Amino acid sequence: MRYTLSLTRAYAIVPITSVVAAALFLFAPLAIAIELNDVTEAVAEHERALQRVSFTMRIEGSRPTGDDSGEMFDFVHTQHVISEFGGRLLVELSGPKLKTLNGVRKEIETMAKGTYDGTEARFEFGFEKPLEVLEGVIDRNRNSIPFDIDPLEILTHRDHKPVSTILQTPGCSIVTPETYDGYDVIVIETAVAEREQNFKGRFYIAPKLGFYVVRKATLIQFPMHDWIEFNKVECADFIEVEPGIWLPQRAIIESTVPTEENARENTQPPLAWRFKVSNSDWVLNPEVSDTTFKMSFSDGIFVEDKIAGTTFRQAAITDEAVTRQVASPHPPQAESRDTFIVANLIVVGVLAVGFSIYWLKFR
């Protein structure tokens, strides 16, 4: 028996795809009934449904301290985002961060805000108590924005590429079906990238969740050893925000640093970082304008413009200053005109004195 996928809408394909997933799981010979192209198109359709998403991410993270101790430190950040599939982004981040000062580590409050409008990234950040903005940056690179997690990596992307695009690369194949977090999933692996160590990607796709890619992993293989999974994104606790559109309320993003010794001795590689994410306040396709993705810098801060190769100080033009100018009996235009008249009178006076001296000397 051959099962085919209807790709009309995610909610329309749930009944038949659940049967397909069960068949794949129970009857391995029927795996050919699902074509890679069908799965890829279903994933792409799900991506098209997530053209713009607004949500809040509470991130509990573990990172190296950055010194020679080799210790990890924990932090909690809250990151509100409006993220577009095409790349435009608004992100506002706040929370404690570790800072080393004179050899003493302490937690301090931090903040960051950034936007990307498709061509230009802008962000500013600050810390200390009282919390104040210290510096701004303009760059072409979207990834220069100092977010903890790119929201697209949870939603639709892997390593800054849409998953559907990755699945279209030569060498991708459907492998043994599995169960993940209680869901039957279709597992697809990329072709092996053969280098000094081999690499491949693995994707777990849940038809019952509208073909959401619930798990993404990267694996490494040292010569003559088994594969080691060293980087993963796992999503769980899904809610249906619209008919057929499922989004995760929890995610874990983790990376390790495997060595050949880990492969040889089958030991756990050391942790590079781990983020536990709680997602909330989902809004699908919120209304925005172009100004949503073009932030203005805080007054008085220094901004490094990496595109122009210059640094400038943001003018301190505030609403209060504008109000004072409007209410003033001598608005800026009048002051400029008076200054111009005075300057001209001074010039005329100097010329008159000079002419008088010349006339008295040479008459």
PyMOL commands that set and color helices and strands:
alter all, ss='L'
color gray80, all
select helices_A, chain A and resi 10-26+28-33+36-49+142-144+151-155+163-167+207-209+260-265+290-293+319-327+332-362
alter helices_A, ss='H'
color red, helices_A
select strands_A, chain A and resi 52-64+72-84+89-101+104-116+121-127+132-139+157-158+161-162+173-174+178-180+183-189+198-206+212-221+227-242+245-256+271-284+302-305+310-313
alter strands_A, ss='S'
color yellow, strands_A
deselect
rebuild
show_as cartoon
